[in-house]
């Protein structure tokens, strides 16, 4: 029986970052694939408040919310530290990770869904958020410096998931001209064997986002 279990959904960018962290630390874990349309008792019991993935189970104690899980993993397993040791740098990394989840993930998905005039505005708004991340890379190979760290894992959805959102939403958010540093970083990050090994098949993501988009647009149409 594994001391470490991850309850996740293989297409979720929030779950993949947990697997990356555990693999970086060399921690063995059992992965429990969750059917989000038919939530299992183990998920509901482990995360009774939000009933969302990912959940990390460590010695049967549950930790929820992906960024908190990343911090927990970093504190428990000391090899290959993810967060900077310096308190200021640590706070900054946490700030940008939360910012990216709230503004960049949601902004990109909003732009993907938007249509007509709204789409231009949504893309512009999302691009403003990404511009802040671009600045954080100045003079660095990765957000963590020379090696990937906490913020790289938190933003690791950009090369794969955002690329699919751009395709499905028929838009370009992260072009190389406007975001040269993010563009280079994304290419560098996704080439790392450990990172590549956890990525869900692109085709599955395309199908998932296409279905979600159709669903969201039909809701909107019925609402009018």
Secondary structure, 3 states (H helix, E strand, C coil): CCCEEEEECCCCHHHHHHHHHHHHHCCCCEEEECCCCCCCHHHHHHCCCCCCCCEEEECCEEEECHHHHHHHHHHHCCCCCCCCCCHHHHHHHHHHHHHHHHHHHHHHHHHHHCCHHHHHHHHHHHHHHHHHHHHHCCCCCECCECCCCHHHHHCCHHHHHHHHHHHHCCCCCCCCCCCHHHHHHHHHHHCCHHHHCCCCCHHHHHHHHHHHHHHHHHHHHHHC
